[in-house]
């Protein structure tokens, strides 16, 4: 089924897009140019490891809160959630709730103690009271795997978005777009480091909030600012009737889907506190007070955005045909841009083309900023944890460390391009939920045990990290996400035996259990003095930097 057969998509098909495409390309070009200028400016101020990894710890609480928002509100938030709500109604909105509630876990459990305890990476915290080399190796591997899972979603979103705008329908064209985003990402991180990435994230957060507010106001204006009228029209237009606004359209039809929902909820709520690219943001502020303030700002900004996803998702369901959304992208990732086009005046109007281009440029900004943050987290962990402390045994210079991080950026970017090309037709919110599950399994149990359990040992840390990582990734590989269904990564293969789409319900409790079991069975004694020092440091920040 081609886009040419759907009126809502006419300007994006080969014939109708010609008159609007120069405008779209110009807007995209201006944004990319502006962000490159910011990155080069910040890169000139990046002189050492502290600048590259933590932006010199010079950002205020508000600036960091804005940057955290920019890092967190990813393609999954803007494109994936809008699409999930447009196709599945109430069940799609559960993603918004999960992503928002997760911030309370991050704020209450890890934000301040983590910022006080480490220097640049999660490995710094874990290695403080454990054996350095094995724990840093495990932390580095875990960080890179989680980041690559998250990168998959962003790359998939980029491929879908730019393909939609440029009318590209061929698989080769979509792969080329994913590669282009990957190259931009590598340039941003290797030149700008944390300073460049942070400024791009702040600009992107402002653009995304303004864009979402504009769409929300236009949708509500269409329905006389009456939410009941909006929801009623969405239910009628969805073809699902009242069930569109009730639980069960995606989850709850069977015992299996109910378990899948519990698994998704666990992953979303616990995953944020273990995401490497969010954790390293806490190191960019000068004090613990600023860390708390930045999370408070982030909660306010993120909360406002997720409230607006009601208008984005249900607005798309009310104003667009379900068949048009699915024809453009089977997973619904283009619902928000198509809604913008409709609100601007429709497929054949200049207003529709302008609003489509603006909102798509905002979405593209979203993807670039998050991709830069993820790549920085994984390359930092490789350079700081693996290269400096494991391979070079702490004898590398700062210049060598930053050079290793830049080379790691290139390699991780290449891996993300390859995997992103395979995942281009999958819902980005679902892909991000997988990253959350891996983060909650591999990272969160070890972080919590290390910060709050005096007896925790190196063996417990290794069992928890590797056990959580292997179980989460292994279950994903043999789940319907990868094979066995029309929506799978490999559509023509069928080797899945794990029935759930999210592994969190198994892998998260297993990681906590393994951390406890490894510690209890370990013969190595925990060092109470080291724990006491870490406790003081985590509460006060004394001696951390």
N, C-alpha and C positions, 0 to 999 in steps of 0.2 A: 504494500500500500504506500503510495508516494504522497508527499506533502501537497502536490499539485491538485489532488482531489479534494482538498479541504479548504474552504473559503477562509477560515481563520489564519491559515498558513500561507496564503497566496503571495504576500510580499517577500516571503522567504524562499519561494520556489524560483527556479531559474529565470522565468520570464518576468514575474512581478517585482523581483527584488532589485532589478537593475537601477531604477531611478533613485532608490533609497540607499543602496549599498555604499556609495561614496560618503554619505553622511555618517553611516555606521562606522566605516573604516576610519574616517577622520576623527570621530570621538574616541575610538579605541586607540588610535595612534597618539592623540594628545595625552590620554591618560598614561599610556606606557612611557611616553617621553617625560612627562612630569615626574613619574615615580623613579625613572632612571636618574633624573637630575638630583632628586632627593638622595638616592642611594650613593651617587658619586660624591655629593657634598658630605654625606655622613662618613663615607669611606676615607676621605682625606683626614678626618678627625680620629680615625681608628689607628692607634699606634701600638697597642700591646694586647695581651690576652684579656685583661680586664675590660678593655674597650670592645674587643671582638665578641666576647662571651656575654658580658653584662652591661654593655653600653657605658662603661665607666661608673656605674651605679649613680648616675646623675639625674635620673628621671624622678619627677615628683609623683606623689600618690595618685593625683588626678590623671597625669600623663600616662602612668603605668596602667591605671584602671581602664583608660581609653584603649590602650594598646592590648590589654588582656581581652577586652571586648572584641577588638578587631581580630585577635587570634582565635577566639572561641566561636564567634558567629561566622561559621565557615560556609562553604557551598552546601553542606548538609542542612544548615539552618535556613538559608535563604531559598535554595532551589529544591533540596530534598524534602524538607518539611512541608513547604507549600504544595509540592506534588503529592506527598503522602496524604495530606488532608483533602486535596482535590479529588483523589481517587478513593480514599477509604474513610473520609469523614472523621468521626469521633476517634477511631483507632489511630488515624494519622496524627491527630492532635496530641496523642500520648507522648510522641517524641518531644514536643515543645515542653511538656510538663517535666519529663525526665531530665532534659538538658538543664532546665532552670533549677530544679531541686538539687541537682548534683553540685551546684555552686555552694550550697549550705554545707555540704560535706567537706568541700575543699577549704572553706573559710574556717569551720570549727575544728577540723582535725590537722590540716597540714600547712596552711599558708604561712603562718608566723613561725612555728618551730622549724620548718624547712628552710625558710629564708635565713633564720638565725644560725642554723647548724652547718650550712654548706657554703661553698665558694661559687662554683659554676654549674655543677651537675648533681643529679641524684646520687651518683656514685660517691661524691664527697661525703654525704651524710652517712651512707651505709659503711664506707670504708673506715670511718673515724674510730669505731670500736671493734672492727672485724679485721681479718687478714686482708691486706690491701689487694694483692694481685687477683685472687680468685673472685672476690666480691666485685671489684671494678670490672673484671671481664664479664661477669654475669650482668651487671648493671648496664654496661655498654651494649652488649648483645640485645638485651631487652629493649633498651631505648631505641635502637635502630629498627628492630622489628615492629614495635608499636608505631613509630613514625612512618614507616613504609606502608603499614595498613591504612593509616590516616591519609597519607599522600594519595593512595589509590582513589579515595573518594573525591579529592580535590581535582585530580587529573581527569577522572570520569566526568565531573561537572564541567570542567573547562572544554573538553572535547564536545560535549553535548551543546553547550552554550554557543560556542563560536561556529559550530556546524550549522546550528539553527539560523544564525545571523547571516552567514555567507551562503546559505543554500547548498551546503556540501552534504551529499547523501552517500558518497562512496566510503567504504571502510578505509581505504588508503588515505583519503583526505582527512578523516577523523583522527587517524593515527598521526598524521603530520601535524595536526593542531595540538595534540597531546605533547608531541616532541617540542613544538615551539614554546609551549608553556614551561616545559622542563628546562629548556635553555635559558629562558628569562629568569626562572627561579635560581638557577646556578649563578647567573650574573649578579642578581640581587644580593645573594648571601656572600658569595666570595669577595665582592667588592665592598659591600656596606656593613657586613657583620651585624651585631645586635643593634647598633645605633641606626643604621639604615633600615633594618627590618622594623624596628619600633616606630620610626617616623612614618613608614609606609602603612603600618597597622593603624596608627592614629588617624591618618587621612582617610583610610578605608572605613574605619568605624563611623566617622562622621558622615561619609557618603552613604553608607548602608542605612544608618538611622534616618537620614533625610529622605532617601529613596523609599524606604519602607513606610515612613510617615505620609509621604505624598500618595503612594498607592492606597494606604489605609483610608486617608481622607476622601480620595476619589471613589473608593468602593462604598464607604459609608454614605457619601453624598448621593450615590446612585440609589441607595435604599433608605433615604431620608433619615439617616443616622439611627435607624431602627435595627438592632441586632436580630430580633426575632424575625423580621421580614427577610433579612439576609439569609439566616439559617433555613427558613422555610423555602426560599427560592432555591437554595443550594440542594436541599433534600429532593425537591421536585425535579430539578434539572439533572440530578445525578442518575436518575432512573432506578434508584434504590428505595425511594420513599422515606418513611420515618426511620427505617433501619440505618440510614446514613448518619443520623444524629445519635445513634445508640451504640453501645459496645457490641462487638462481635462481627463486624464486617470483615476484618482481617484476623483478629484474635478472638478466641472464645468459642468457635464453632465446634471444637473437639477438645479432648483432653490434651492432645498434642499441641494445639495452638494456644491453649491456656498456659501450658508449661513454657512455651516459646515467649509468651508475654511476660511471665515472671522473670525469665532469663533476660529478656530485653531490659526490663525495669532495673534489675540488679546491675546490669552492665552500665546503663546510663547514669544511675545514681552514684555508683561507686567509681566509675571510670575516670571522671574529671580529676579526682585527687591523685591519679596515677599517670596522667598524660604528661610526657616529658616536655613538650613545647609550652605547656601552661606552667609547669613547675619552674622552668628556668626564668620565667618572667618575674618571679619573686626576688631574683637576685639583682635586678636592675635598679632597685631603690636603695637609698642610703641607710634607712633605719627600719626596725620592726614596725614602728608606728605607721610609717609610709606604706609598708606591705599591707597592713590591716586596712588602711585608708583606700589603697588601690583596689582591694577586693570588694570593699563596700561600694565604690564607684562602679566597678564592673557589674555587681549584682543589680544595681539600679538600671544601668544601661541595657544589660542583657534581659532583665525582667521586662522592661518596656518593649524591647524588640519581640520577645516571644509572645507577648499579648497581641502584638500586631500581626503575628502569623495567623491569628483567627481570621482577620480580614483578608490576608493574602490567600490562604488555602480555601476557605469557604467562598471567598469572592470569585476565585477561579472556577470553583464547582458551580456557582450560580450563573456566571456570565459566559462560560465556555462550554462547548460540547465535550463530553467525556471522550468521545471517539477522536476528536481533534487533538486533545492532550495526549492520548495514547499513541496516535499516529505520529505525532512529532517526536515523542520519546516514550517507549513502553513503560518506563518506570515513573513517568510524570515529572521529570526534572526540569522541563521547560514551562511548567504551569505559570510561574511568576512572570517571566518575560512575555508570554502570550497574554496574560492578564493585563500587563502594561500596554501592550499593543491595542487591546480591546478598549481599555479605558481612555486611550489617546484619540479614539475616533474610529477604530476598526482597521481591517486589513488594507484597505485601499486609500487610507488618509495619510497626509503628511504628519499630522499630529500623532497618529498611531506609530509611525516609523520613528519619530523623534523620541517618544516616550519609551518605545522598545529599545532604541539604541542607548538611551541614558541609563535605563534600569539594567540593561545587559552589561554596560560599561561598569556599573556599580558591582554587579555580580562577578565580573571578571577581576575587578579590584579585590573583591573578597577572596577569590581563589588565589591570586598572586600573593596577597599578604599572608594568608594562612600557610600556603606552600613554603614561603620563605621562612616562617617561624618553625615549621616542622623540620625543614632541611637543616636549619641552624642547630636545632636541638640534637638531631642525630649526628651531624658532623662534629659538634662540640663534644658529644659523649665519646665519639671515636677518638678524637685528638687528645682530649684531656684524660679520659679513663683508660683507653686501650693503648694509644701510642705512647703518651708520656709516662704513665704510671705502670703499665704492664710490659710493653715492648722495650721502652728505653729506661725503665726502672727509675723514673724521676730525674733523669740526667739531661733531658732535652731543654734547649733554651726556649724562651717565649716565642721568638721568631720561628723556630722549627715547629712549635706547637700550632701556631696560627697557620703556617704553611700546610701542615698535615690536615687541619680542619678544612682548608680550602680544597685540597685534593679529595678529601672525603665527600665534600659537597658535590663534586663532579660525578663520583662513582654512585652515590646514593641517588642523585638526579637521574642518572642513566637507568638504574634499576626501577625507579618510580615511573619513568616514561614507558618502559617495557610492560610493567604490570598494569599501569593506567590504561594502556591501549586495549588490554584484554577486558578490563572492567567498564568500558565506556558506555554500555547499555544498562548498567545496574543502578538502582536508586541510591543516590549518594548518602541519604540519611541512614539507610540500612548498612552501607559500607562503613560509615563512621561508627555506628553502633558496634560493629565487629572490633574496630580499633579500641573502643571503650572497654569491651569485654577483655581484650588482651591486656590492656593497661591495668584494669582492675584485678586481673589474675596474676600477672607477672610482677607488677610494681607496688600496688597498694598494700598487700599483706606485709611485705618486707619493710616498707617505710614505717608502717604503724608499729610493727614489732620492734624495729630498731629504735624508734623514738620513745616507746612507752613500756617495753618489757625488759626488765633488768637481766633476765637469764638468757636472752636471745644470743645465739652463737653464729659463727660463720657457716657451719653446716646447715643450720636452720635457714639462713639467708639463701644459700645456694639451692637447697631443696625447694624452697618457696618460689624463687625466681624461675629456675629451670622447669620445675614441676608445673607452675602456672602457665608459663610460656608454651611449653610443649603440649600440654593438654588443650589449651585454648586454640592454638594454631592447628594442632592435629584434628580436633573436632571440626573446625571450620573447613579444612581440606576435604573431609568426608561428609560434609553437610550439603543440603540442597543449594547453598550459596554458590558452590563450585560446580556441581554437576547434577543431572537428573531432572531438571525442570526447564521450561522455556525461558525463565528469567535468570538462569544460572550463568556463571562466567563461561563455562564450556557447555554450550547448549546441546551439542550432539553426543556428549559422553554421559555415562551413568555409572558412577562408582561410589555413590553416597550410601552410607548405612546409619549415620547419626541423623535422626529425623528433624532436629530443631535447627532454625536458621541462626540462632545466637547461642554460643556455648557457655555463657556466664553462669547458668544455674549449676553446672558441673564444675567448671574450671576455677571459679572464684572460691567456693568452699574448700575445694581440693588444695588450692594454694595455701590457704590459711592452715588447713590440717597438716600439710607437709612441713610448713614453717615450724609449727609446734612439735611435730614428730621428730624432725631433724634435730631440733634443739634438745629434746628430752633424751633421745638416743645417743647424742653426741657425748664423747668423753672429754672434750675440751672444756675447761672452766671459763665461764664468763668473767670479764674483768669489771668488778663493781666500781672501781675508781674511774675507769673510762666512761661507764654509764653515767656516773655522777657528774663528770665533766660535761658530757653531752647534754644532760638534763639542764644544767646551769646555762650552757650555751644556747640551747633551744628556747629557754625562757627569757634570756636577757640579751643574747647576741654577743656576749663578751668573748673576744678572742676569735671570732669566726672569720673576720676579714683583716 
